Amino acid sequence: MKLDSVRREYKYAALNKQSVAVSPIDQFKSWLSDAQDANVNDFSAMSLITAEKDGFPQSRIVLLKDISIEGFTFFTNYDSQKGKAIGKNNKVGLHFFWPELERQVRIDGIAEKTTRQTSVDYFNSRPMESQLAACASDQSATLESRSELDEQFKALQETLNGQQPECPENWGGYLVRPVKIEFWQGRESRLHDRIVYELIENEWKIKRLAP
Ligand SMILES: Cc1cc2nc3c(=O)[nH]c(=O)nc-3n(C[C@H](O)[C@H](O)[C@H](O)COP(=O)(O)O)c2cc1C
């Protein structure tokens, strides 16, 4: 495959300090809603980046499930690799890319567990199969085979016999409270717009970065 000639011009839109919202959360909500309106596949998917003890940062996709003035919420297994990493270092990165809109958003934030009630409420709202899968899968643990997982799932299904499983204690949400959010809009000739919000003494300061 020849990649060195693969390129495109970005000219969908522009971004400037005068036109962005005062709050980066409002700005984010507006861009998220644009991504949904543009039918971007998995528009709420984001990379979650954690610092690991071996020094290799790890990135994986999770789904954004709530956005509020407090921050960004996703759900996962607290004993997974990401859960363990956050337990040791709660500074995380979140990263969205919406190619159809030529936009990316990078977030630095501090992750904390959501309340048990928030986790239980979200767990109970999920389809039964997803609930069973969350209970049956020891996320990030080594499996001997695919059938081991399928058998764990089936055994749980049989035990519960149509009853809804309870939200496991090791499953729930993380709220990421942002301290820095960068909005990137692709522009012509690679002269992209980068507007960064930084939380300084409880106030969001806005600046432009060179592309
Ligand atoms: C589109 C998409 C959405 C995903 N959503 C989630 C999610 O919301 N929560 C989650 O724990 N894993 C989700 N995953 C799986 C993760 O990317 C990852 O494989 C899993 O959480 C294990 O990561 P870890 O071993 O680094 O903890 C998703 C994957 C994809 C591709």
The ligand as a Tripos MOL2 file, in Angstrom:
@<TRIPOS>MOLECULE
LIG
   31    33     1     0     0
SMALL
NO_CHARGES

@<TRIPOS>ATOM
      1 C1        -16.6060    1.4090   19.6160 C.3       1 LIG1
      2 C2        -16.0890    0.8280   20.8960 C.ar      1 LIG1
      3 C3        -16.7240    1.1480   22.0890 C.ar      1 LIG1
      4 C4        -16.2540    0.6270   23.2990 C.ar      1 LIG1
      5 N1        -16.8620    1.0250   24.4580 N.ar      1 LIG1
      6 C5        -16.3740    0.5970   25.6480 C.ar      1 LIG1
      7 C6        -16.9000    1.1190   26.8860 C.ar      1 LIG1
      8 O1        -17.7690    2.0060   26.9190 O.2       1 LIG1
      9 N2        -16.4060    0.6140   28.0410 N.ar      1 LIG1
     10 C7        -15.4120   -0.3420   28.0590 C.ar      1 LIG1
     11 O2        -15.0070   -0.7610   29.1470 O.2       1 LIG1
     12 N3        -14.8720   -0.8110   26.9090 N.ar      1 LIG1
     13 C8        -15.3250   -0.3670   25.7120 C.ar      1 LIG1
     14 N4        -14.7600   -0.8240   24.5310 N.ar      1 LIG1
     15 C9        -13.6670   -1.8250   24.6150 C.3       1 LIG1
     16 C10       -12.3490   -1.1200   24.9850 C.3       1 LIG1
     17 O3        -11.8210   -0.4500   23.8420 O.3       1 LIG1
     18 C11       -11.2850   -2.0880   25.5550 C.3       1 LIG1
     19 O4        -11.0490   -3.1530   24.6490 O.3       1 LIG1
     20 C12       -11.7070   -2.6840   26.9050 C.3       1 LIG1
     21 O5        -12.3510   -1.7290   27.7170 O.3       1 LIG1
     22 C13       -10.4890   -3.2460   27.6360 C.3       1 LIG1
     23 O6         -9.5460   -2.2240   27.8440 O.3       1 LIG1
     24 P1         -8.3510   -2.3270   28.9320 P.3       1 LIG1
     25 O7         -7.8680   -3.7630   28.9110 O.co2     1 LIG1
     26 O8         -7.3250   -1.3600   28.4850 O.co2     1 LIG1
     27 O9         -8.9390   -1.9760   30.2720 O.co2     1 LIG1
     28 C14       -15.1630   -0.2810   23.3120 C.ar      1 LIG1
     29 C15       -14.5140   -0.5740   22.1100 C.ar      1 LIG1
     30 C16       -14.9540   -0.0110   20.9320 C.ar      1 LIG1
     31 C17       -14.1910   -0.2960   19.6620 C.3       1 LIG1
@<TRIPOS>BOND
     1     1     2 1
     2     2     3 ar
     3     2    30 ar
     4     3     4 ar
     5     4     5 ar
     6     4    28 ar
     7     5     6 ar
     8     6     7 ar
     9     6    13 1
    10     7     8 2
    11     7     9 ar
    12     9    10 ar
    13    10    11 2
    14    10    12 ar
    15    12    13 ar
    16    13    14 ar
    17    14    15 1
    18    14    28 ar
    19    15    16 1
    20    16    17 1
    21    16    18 1
    22    18    19 1
    23    18    20 1
    24    20    21 1
    25    20    22 1
    26    22    23 1
    27    23    24 1
    28    24    25 2
    29    24    26 1
    30    24    27 1
    31    28    29 ar
    32    29    30 ar
    33    30    31 1
@<TRIPOS>SUBSTRUCTURE
     1 LIG1         1 GROUP 0 **** ****
